[in-house]
């Protein structure tokens, strides 16, 4: 400080004064002030040099630290591009990220059922592994893939095996075996359906098939489209591994969610239409359908001497609406098929038979979580032993009907063993203990028009299904 320097210089000046200040040769006051001023200049120079040296040293140290940080960041970036990382997420499964942008995920779905039928059913009570589906999926640049085998049952099969080329959100190409873009409920994940088994309209919809599909989202994601060419699949079933008749099936679907980009709290509304068309020629289960009850018991089938012989046309109108804890889903499907009596009585007789089905199902999440097409994605308070959380509870209900073309009887189907119509209702309680574990209880009841000897109605089907599901 200037004041301190002045006082110091004054003190030094006084110290050097001789004891006899009155001596004529003693310095004058002006000379003393000049000496003090010189001392101040020398002190300022010394302090300036000291401060400059300190600043230089600190600056050098900062530069060294900054360079070390830069070298560390460069080393971390180099390791990130060459190292393989492993991560486990409850919602996304086990993932491995490799150099070059390659990512591979391992996921899985396991469903174990206990099924009980009322007296009079041809089905037996028992336990069933409904689905055992390990899945490998991955992505690398614009390409991604998915492989899902089905290990439940007496033999292993392949559910999904396809490659996606994602050129743009508006245009992706899928090649391989996958769900055809048609049925609303069939396009749901098997882990997300509200009831244990699919509803009656899904008996008329194609399942998975082998082919090529172009799909994408336009209008900001509010409008989804899908068009594809496939080998062709029988109503309610997956397609074969090879094309059985050399004919192709063409499928197209539009699905619109008008509130998707809206800021209002109007909920989630989806409205869709779809159609499939193609020729099929041949007899047997690979060409003509067999329709099942919600309890998975066959209630209709064409005669053994009947063949598919021409166009198979399907069309559907579908919708869902979810808002808060409530949700509803509706679907109508019509399937028409050109058929011919191949042998026996009426040989050569042809007809176009039209079968249709509809359903409406609803759900209410009792614990307050949001309802949705994917079910309850994650409970607000997951169940934990000794903890306060109990998971999420959802109440589900469904009613549907499927009618067979009256022209199918008696020439193309046997009225004593095949019903002309089925009506079904069901109630379910879904308990989402955690994001990955779910318990389901369903009661279903179905009644029939015809389907028994002497023109009588087939006995009602009453079934209680329970399911434990693990997914990741």
Backbone torsions as a table, in degrees:
resi	resn	phi	psi	omega
1	UNK	NA	143.3	179.7
2	UNK	-57.5	-40.0	-178.8
3	UNK	-64.2	-41.3	-179.8
4	UNK	-65.3	-42.2	-179.7
5	UNK	-62.9	-40.5	-180.0
6	UNK	-63.1	-46.4	179.0
7	UNK	-62.2	-40.2	-180.0
8	UNK	-64.5	-43.4	179.9
9	UNK	-64.1	-40.2	178.2
10	UNK	-62.0	-40.8	-179.9
11	UNK	-65.0	-41.3	179.5
12	UNK	-65.3	-41.4	179.7
13	UNK	-62.2	-42.2	178.5
14	UNK	-65.1	-34.5	-178.2
15	UNK	-67.8	-30.7	-177.4
16	UNK	-88.8	-5.3	177.1
17	UNK	-64.5	137.3	176.7
18	UNK	-68.8	158.2	-177.9
19	UNK	-61.6	-34.1	179.9
20	UNK	-98.8	85.0	-176.0
21	UNK	-66.7	-15.0	-177.1
22	UNK	-85.7	-2.6	179.9
23	UNK	-60.8	137.3	-176.6
24	UNK	-62.9	-27.1	-178.7
25	UNK	-82.7	-1.2	177.2
26	UNK	-65.8	148.1	179.8
27	UNK	-64.8	148.3	178.2
28	UNK	-78.9	171.7	179.3
29	UNK	-61.1	-39.6	180.0
30	UNK	-64.0	-38.6	179.0
31	UNK	-66.0	-38.1	178.2
32	UNK	-64.6	-42.5	178.5
33	UNK	-63.1	-37.4	178.7
34	UNK	-65.1	-42.5	177.6
35	UNK	-61.6	-40.7	179.1
36	UNK	-61.8	-42.7	179.7
37	UNK	-62.8	-39.1	179.0
38	UNK	-65.6	-41.8	177.5
39	UNK	-60.7	-40.8	178.6
40	UNK	-59.8	-42.0	-179.2
41	UNK	-64.1	-41.0	179.4
42	UNK	-65.0	-42.5	178.2
43	UNK	-62.7	-41.9	179.4
44	UNK	-62.3	-39.1	179.9
45	UNK	-65.2	-42.2	179.3
46	UNK	-62.5	-45.4	-180.0
47	UNK	-63.2	-41.9	179.9
48	UNK	-61.4	-41.4	179.1
49	UNK	-64.1	-41.3	-179.4
50	UNK	-63.8	-45.6	-179.3
51	UNK	-64.5	-40.5	179.6
52	UNK	-62.2	-40.8	179.3
53	UNK	-63.7	-42.7	178.9
54	UNK	-62.7	-46.2	-179.5
55	UNK	-60.1	-43.0	-179.8
56	UNK	-62.2	-42.6	-179.7
57	UNK	-64.2	-44.8	179.6
58	UNK	-62.6	-43.2	179.3
59	UNK	-60.8	-40.6	179.7
60	UNK	-64.7	-41.2	179.2
61	UNK	-63.9	-41.8	178.7
62	UNK	-61.5	-40.4	179.0
63	UNK	-63.4	-37.9	178.3
64	UNK	-64.9	-44.7	179.3
65	UNK	-62.2	-45.4	-179.6
66	UNK	-61.6	-39.8	179.3
67	UNK	-67.0	-38.6	175.9
68	UNK	-61.4	-40.8	178.1
69	UNK	-64.3	-40.5	178.1
70	UNK	-62.8	-43.8	179.0
71	UNK	-63.3	-38.5	178.4
72	UNK	-65.6	-42.1	178.7
73	UNK	-63.3	-40.5	178.4
74	UNK	-64.5	-38.8	178.8
75	UNK	-67.0	-40.7	178.3
76	UNK	-63.4	-42.2	179.0
77	UNK	-64.0	-39.0	178.9
78	UNK	-65.4	-40.7	177.7
79	UNK	-65.4	-36.4	-178.8
80	UNK	-64.9	-31.4	-179.1
81	UNK	-84.9	-12.4	-177.6
82	UNK	-118.7	-13.7	-176.4
83	UNK	-92.4	153.4	174.9
84	UNK	-103.2	129.1	-178.3
85	UNK	-112.7	146.7	-179.1
86	UNK	-120.5	130.7	-178.9
87	UNK	-139.6	147.1	178.6
88	UNK	-125.7	122.7	-179.3
89	UNK	-128.5	137.1	-176.5
90	UNK	-61.9	-33.0	-177.7
91	UNK	-91.8	-26.0	-174.1
92	UNK	-110.3	-4.2	179.1
93	UNK	81.7	-161.7	-180.0
94	UNK	-90.3	126.0	-177.3
95	UNK	-125.3	145.1	176.7
96	UNK	-125.4	124.9	177.7
97	UNK	-110.4	124.1	-177.3
98	UNK	-111.8	164.5	177.8
99	UNK	-57.6	149.1	178.8
100	UNK	89.1	6.2	177.6
101	UNK	88.7	7.2	178.6
102	UNK	-79.8	129.7	176.1
103	UNK	-131.9	131.3	180.0
104	UNK	-124.8	134.7	-179.5
105	UNK	-121.8	144.4	174.1
106	UNK	-114.2	121.3	-179.9
107	UNK	-128.0	173.5	-178.3
108	UNK	-162.2	155.6	176.0
109	UNK	-140.4	126.2	178.8
110	UNK	-129.5	124.1	179.1
111	UNK	-128.7	122.6	176.6
112	UNK	-118.4	127.2	-174.6
113	UNK	-113.0	153.3	163.6
114	UNK	-121.4	126.8	-171.9
115	UNK	-127.4	133.7	-177.2
116	UNK	-133.5	134.5	-176.8
117	UNK	-120.9	147.4	176.2
118	UNK	-70.7	162.0	179.1
119	UNK	-58.1	142.2	179.2
120	UNK	104.4	-15.7	178.1
121	UNK	-81.7	147.1	176.5
122	UNK	-81.2	-9.3	178.2
123	UNK	-81.7	148.1	179.5
124	UNK	-100.3	144.3	171.9
125	UNK	-64.2	151.5	177.4
126	UNK	164.4	-174.6	179.4
127	UNK	-107.1	149.6	-173.7
128	UNK	-146.5	131.5	166.2
129	UNK	-84.2	102.6	-174.0
130	UNK	-77.2	-43.0	179.5
131	UNK	-144.8	132.9	170.0
132	UNK	-132.0	98.7	-168.8
133	UNK	-128.8	88.8	167.7
134	UNK	-75.0	142.9	-176.5
135	UNK	-130.0	133.1	171.5
136	UNK	-114.2	123.7	177.1
137	UNK	-138.6	154.8	-177.5
138	UNK	-161.9	174.1	179.8
139	UNK	-145.5	150.0	178.5
140	UNK	-156.0	101.6	-175.7
141	UNK	66.8	-129.8	-179.9
142	UNK	-81.9	-8.0	-175.6
143	UNK	-100.4	141.3	172.3
144	UNK	-141.0	163.1	-177.6
145	UNK	-146.9	164.0	177.4
146	UNK	-150.3	133.1	176.0
147	UNK	-132.1	119.6	-179.3
148	UNK	-130.2	104.2	172.5
149	UNK	-81.2	157.1	174.7
150	UNK	-112.4	111.7	-175.1
151	UNK	-99.1	-6.6	176.3
152	UNK	-74.7	154.0	-179.6
153	UNK	96.1	-174.6	-175.6
154	UNK	-81.2	-15.6	179.0
155	UNK	-145.9	150.4	-179.5
156	UNK	-81.4	142.6	176.2
157	UNK	-133.7	175.2	176.7
158	UNK	-110.4	119.3	175.3
159	UNK	-78.8	-59.3	-178.0
160	UNK	-123.8	138.8	173.3
161	UNK	-158.0	95.7	-175.4
162	UNK	-149.0	164.1	174.8
163	UNK	-121.1	134.0	174.7
164	UNK	-108.3	134.7	171.9
165	UNK	-113.4	105.2	-173.6
166	UNK	-96.6	86.6	-179.8
167	UNK	-72.2	-31.6	-174.7
168	UNK	-167.9	151.8	175.3
169	UNK	-54.6	-22.7	-179.2
170	UNK	-90.2	-7.1	-175.7
171	UNK	-155.0	107.3	174.8
172	UNK	-127.7	142.3	179.5
173	UNK	-111.1	128.9	177.9
174	UNK	-115.3	130.1	-178.3
175	UNK	-126.3	125.2	177.9
176	UNK	132.4	-153.2	-178.5
177	UNK	-101.2	124.4	-177.7
178	UNK	-160.0	174.6	176.2
179	UNK	-68.5	132.2	176.6
180	UNK	-71.4	144.9	-178.8
181	UNK	-75.8	80.9	-176.4
182	UNK	-140.4	-81.8	-172.1
183	UNK	-73.1	135.2	-178.6
184	UNK	-65.7	-49.2	-178.7
185	UNK	-71.8	-34.3	178.7
186	UNK	-68.4	-26.0	178.6
187	UNK	-79.5	-11.6	174.2
188	UNK	-67.5	150.5	171.5
189	UNK	-63.8	142.2	178.3
190	UNK	-61.8	-20.6	178.3
191	UNK	-82.9	-9.4	-171.6
192	UNK	-112.0	-9.7	-176.9
193	UNK	-63.7	146.0	-173.8
194	UNK	-73.7	-27.0	-179.3
195	UNK	-119.4	164.7	-175.3
196	UNK	-60.7	-46.6	179.1
197	UNK	-116.5	157.7	-178.7
198	UNK	-69.1	161.4	-179.0
199	UNK	-80.0	177.8	-174.1
200	UNK	-63.1	-37.4	178.4
201	UNK	-58.6	-32.0	-179.4
202	UNK	-66.2	-16.7	174.4
203	UNK	-68.4	-19.7	179.8
204	UNK	-101.1	-7.5	-176.9
205	UNK	-92.8	147.6	174.9
206	UNK	-71.2	150.3	176.8
207	UNK	-94.6	-135.5	177.6
208	UNK	-76.6	148.4	-179.1
209	UNK	-152.1	162.3	-178.9
210	UNK	-97.7	128.5	-179.6
211	UNK	176.3	-158.3	-179.7
212	UNK	-126.9	134.7	-177.3
213	UNK	-133.0	139.4	171.4
214	UNK	-111.3	128.2	-178.3
215	UNK	-146.3	166.6	178.5
216	UNK	176.3	172.8	178.2
217	UNK	-115.4	131.3	176.8
218	UNK	-127.2	176.5	-179.0
219	UNK	55.1	46.2	178.9
220	UNK	68.4	22.9	-179.5
221	UNK	89.8	-2.3	-178.2
222	UNK	-76.3	-24.0	-178.4
223	UNK	-121.4	123.1	178.1
224	UNK	-113.0	139.1	177.4
225	UNK	-130.3	155.6	175.0
226	UNK	-152.6	129.9	175.9
227	UNK	-134.6	141.7	-176.7
228	UNK	-155.4	162.6	175.2
229	UNK	-121.1	128.1	-173.8
230	UNK	-133.9	167.7	174.9
231	UNK	-65.6	-32.1	-178.6
232	UNK	111.3	135.9	-179.2
233	UNK	-131.0	143.1	176.5
234	UNK	-68.1	152.9	177.0
235	UNK	-48.5	130.3	172.8
236	UNK	73.2	9.3	-176.4
237	UNK	-133.8	163.5	172.1
238	UNK	-81.1	154.1	177.1
239	UNK	-71.8	162.0	178.9
240	UNK	-77.4	168.9	179.2
241	UNK	-72.6	-16.3	177.0
242	UNK	-134.8	159.5	179.7
243	UNK	-76.9	114.5	-171.6
244	UNK	-74.3	-21.3	-176.2
245	UNK	-130.4	3.0	179.2
246	UNK	77.1	2.9	178.3
247	UNK	-95.9	159.2	179.9
248	UNK	-116.4	157.2	177.6
249	UNK	-120.3	137.4	-176.8
250	UNK	-112.7	128.1	-173.9
251	UNK	-126.5	137.9	176.7
252	UNK	-142.5	145.5	-178.0
253	UNK	-147.7	140.1	170.8
254	UNK	-123.4	132.9	179.3
255	UNK	-136.3	125.5	-172.5
256	UNK	-117.9	131.2	174.1
257	UNK	-118.1	90.4	-170.5
258	UNK	-65.1	-23.6	-177.1
259	UNK	-96.6	6.7	-170.8
260	UNK	-61.0	-39.9	-178.0
261	UNK	-103.0	13.9	-178.5
262	UNK	-87.0	143.2	178.1
263	UNK	-83.0	-8.9	-178.5
264	UNK	-76.3	160.7	179.1
265	UNK	-94.7	56.5	-176.0
266	UNK	-90.2	-2.3	-178.9
267	UNK	90.6	-168.6	-179.1
268	UNK	-115.7	112.0	179.5
269	UNK	-113.7	132.7	176.6
270	UNK	-131.6	132.6	-179.1
271	UNK	-131.2	131.1	-176.9
272	UNK	-142.4	156.9	171.6
273	UNK	-134.1	151.1	179.2
274	UNK	-154.7	159.5	178.5
275	UNK	-153.3	152.6	172.9
276	UNK	-138.8	145.2	-179.4
277	UNK	-149.9	144.0	177.9
278	UNK	175.5	158.1	177.4
279	UNK	-88.6	147.8	173.7
280	UNK	-144.3	136.7	-175.4
281	UNK	-136.1	119.0	177.4
282	UNK	154.9	169.5	-179.4
283	UNK	-120.5	157.0	-179.7
284	UNK	104.1	-179.0	-173.3
285	UNK	-68.7	-17.5	178.2
286	UNK	-80.2	-7.0	-176.3
287	UNK	-125.1	-29.5	-179.2
288	UNK	-122.5	143.7	-173.8
289	UNK	-82.2	162.3	167.2
290	UNK	-126.4	125.5	-175.4
291	UNK	-96.3	142.5	-174.4
292	UNK	-116.6	156.9	175.0
293	UNK	-80.7	169.7	173.3
294	UNK	-59.3	-22.9	175.2
295	UNK	-85.6	8.3	176.3
296	UNK	68.3	32.0	176.3
297	UNK	-109.1	133.2	-177.9
298	UNK	-67.4	132.5	177.1
299	UNK	-121.3	-10.4	177.2
300	UNK	-147.1	139.8	173.7
301	UNK	-156.7	147.5	177.6
302	UNK	-73.7	158.3	178.5
303	UNK	-64.4	155.4	-178.6
304	UNK	-65.4	-18.1	180.0
305	UNK	-98.6	13.6	-178.2
306	UNK	-102.5	139.7	180.0
307	UNK	-126.4	145.4	168.0
308	UNK	-72.2	135.1	-173.6
309	UNK	-149.2	62.4	177.5
310	UNK	143.9	-148.5	-169.7
311	UNK	-70.7	137.8	168.3
312	UNK	-116.7	119.5	-175.6
313	UNK	-124.6	128.9	175.9
314	UNK	-124.2	148.0	174.2
315	UNK	-148.2	151.4	-175.8
316	UNK	-149.5	150.6	168.1
317	UNK	-123.4	133.5	-172.0
318	UNK	-144.7	153.5	178.6
319	UNK	-161.5	160.9	168.8
320	UNK	-148.6	160.2	176.8
321	UNK	-148.0	128.1	178.4
322	UNK	-130.9	133.8	174.9
323	UNK	-148.7	119.0	-178.4
324	UNK	60.7	-127.8	-175.6
325	UNK	-86.6	-3.2	-176.0
326	UNK	-110.0	151.6	176.4
327	UNK	-156.3	151.2	178.6
328	UNK	-142.9	144.6	-179.8
329	UNK	-135.4	134.2	179.1
330	UNK	-134.5	149.0	-176.3
331	UNK	-156.6	137.9	174.1
332	UNK	-130.1	133.8	-179.5
333	UNK	-136.2	137.3	171.1
334	UNK	-120.9	135.4	177.7
335	UNK	-127.3	123.3	177.8
336	UNK	-116.7	147.0	-176.6
337	UNK	-144.2	132.2	171.3
338	UNK	-78.0	126.0	-178.1
339	UNK	-128.4	163.8	-179.0
340	UNK	-146.9	142.2	172.9
341	UNK	-79.5	114.2	-173.8
342	UNK	-81.1	-29.1	-178.2
343	UNK	-158.9	168.0	178.0
344	UNK	79.1	-155.9	-177.9
345	UNK	-59.4	128.0	178.9
346	UNK	77.5	18.8	-177.8
347	UNK	-51.5	133.5	-179.6
348	UNK	92.2	-11.3	179.6
349	UNK	-68.8	133.8	-178.6
350	UNK	-118.0	154.9	176.9
351	UNK	-160.4	157.2	170.7
352	UNK	-110.9	111.9	-175.7
353	UNK	-101.7	134.0	-177.9
354	UNK	-119.1	116.9	176.5
355	UNK	-111.3	141.5	-179.3
356	UNK	-138.6	157.0	-179.1
357	UNK	-148.8	153.5	175.6
358	UNK	-146.7	160.5	175.5
359	UNK	-156.3	158.6	169.4
360	UNK	-137.0	131.7	179.9
361	UNK	-133.1	148.6	-178.8
362	UNK	-138.9	160.7	179.2
363	UNK	-145.8	151.9	178.1
364	UNK	-138.1	119.7	179.3
365	UNK	-84.5	108.3	-171.4
366	UNK	-69.8	-24.5	-174.6
367	UNK	-94.7	3.6	171.3
368	UNK	99.0	-7.1	177.6
369	UNK	-71.0	163.7	179.5
370	UNK	-74.0	135.9	171.5
371	UNK	-81.7	156.7	-179.5
372	UNK	-170.3	169.7	179.6
373	UNK	-61.0	-26.7	177.9
374	UNK	-94.7	14.0	-177.1
375	UNK	76.6	-161.5	174.7
376	UNK	-82.0	109.6	-173.3
377	UNK	-65.8	-43.0	-178.1
378	UNK	-154.1	124.1	178.0
379	UNK	-62.9	144.7	177.7
380	UNK	-67.1	-35.8	179.1
381	UNK	-129.0	86.5	-177.9
382	UNK	-57.2	147.9	179.2
383	UNK	-67.4	135.4	177.6
384	UNK	-146.0	129.5	178.6
385	UNK	-62.9	125.0	-178.1
386	UNK	82.1	-2.5	179.6
387	UNK	-102.4	-176.3	-177.5
388	UNK	-90.6	-18.7	-174.9
389	UNK	-79.0	144.1	178.4
390	UNK	-124.5	8.3	179.8
391	UNK	79.9	-160.1	-178.4
392	UNK	-119.3	144.1	178.4
393	UNK	-119.0	134.7	180.0
394	UNK	-130.8	131.0	175.8
395	UNK	-100.4	129.2	-176.3
396	UNK	-125.9	146.8	177.9
397	UNK	-142.6	151.3	-177.4
398	UNK	-152.6	143.3	172.5
399	UNK	-138.8	138.9	-179.8
400	UNK	-156.4	168.2	-178.6
401	UNK	-147.5	143.2	174.9
402	UNK	-131.4	130.1	-178.7
403	UNK	-121.4	137.3	176.9
404	UNK	-93.8	141.6	177.1
405	UNK	-55.2	130.3	-179.8
406	UNK	-59.2	-27.5	-178.8
407	UNK	-69.7	-6.9	178.8
408	UNK	-72.9	-20.9	-175.1
409	UNK	-109.6	142.7	-3.2
410	UNK	-96.0	1.1	-169.8
411	UNK	-77.0	-39.1	-174.3
412	UNK	-98.9	-14.6	177.8
413	UNK	-149.0	152.7	-177.5
414	UNK	-91.9	115.6	-177.4
415	UNK	-66.7	-18.3	179.7
416	UNK	-79.1	-14.8	-179.6
417	UNK	-127.7	-12.3	179.5
418	UNK	-120.8	128.3	-178.9
419	UNK	-78.6	152.8	178.6
420	UNK	-86.9	-20.2	178.8
421	UNK	-161.8	156.6	176.3
422	UNK	-138.1	138.9	174.1
423	UNK	-121.7	136.1	-174.9
424	UNK	-141.7	142.3	171.3
425	UNK	-134.5	156.6	-178.7
426	UNK	-154.4	151.7	175.4
427	UNK	-124.5	144.2	-179.4
428	UNK	-144.0	151.8	174.1
429	UNK	-127.4	120.7	-178.4
430	UNK	-110.7	126.9	-179.7
431	UNK	-115.4	108.3	177.3
432	UNK	-90.4	94.4	-178.1
433	UNK	-67.4	-44.6	176.5
434	UNK	-139.6	-175.5	177.3
435	UNK	-63.4	-23.9	-172.7
436	UNK	-112.9	-12.2	-174.6
437	UNK	-124.9	132.5	-173.6
438	UNK	-141.1	138.2	174.0
439	UNK	-116.5	136.2	-174.4
440	UNK	-130.4	138.6	171.9
441	UNK	-130.1	127.6	-179.6
442	UNK	-128.6	137.7	166.6
443	UNK	-118.9	128.1	178.8
444	UNK	-127.8	149.2	176.7
445	UNK	-140.3	133.6	-177.8
446	UNK	-129.8	140.9	174.9
447	UNK	-123.9	157.9	-168.5
448	UNK	-131.1	154.4	167.2
449	UNK	-105.1	114.4	-178.5
450	UNK	75.6	-162.2	178.4
451	UNK	96.2	2.9	179.6
452	UNK	-132.2	166.7	-177.7
453	UNK	-62.0	153.7	176.1
454	UNK	60.2	28.1	176.5
455	UNK	75.8	8.4	-179.6
456	UNK	-77.6	162.5	177.0
457	UNK	-83.0	142.6	175.8
458	UNK	-63.5	147.5	-179.6
459	UNK	-63.4	145.9	178.6
460	UNK	-59.9	146.1	174.1
461	UNK	-98.8	128.3	176.5
462	UNK	-127.7	122.8	-173.7
463	UNK	-140.3	142.9	174.7
464	UNK	-120.1	119.1	179.7
465	UNK	-115.2	138.6	169.7
466	UNK	-126.1	152.4	-176.0
467	UNK	-145.9	138.0	167.7
468	UNK	-110.6	127.4	-174.0
469	UNK	-127.2	129.7	173.6
470	UNK	-120.2	127.2	179.6
471	UNK	-138.8	148.0	176.4
472	UNK	-155.0	NA	NA
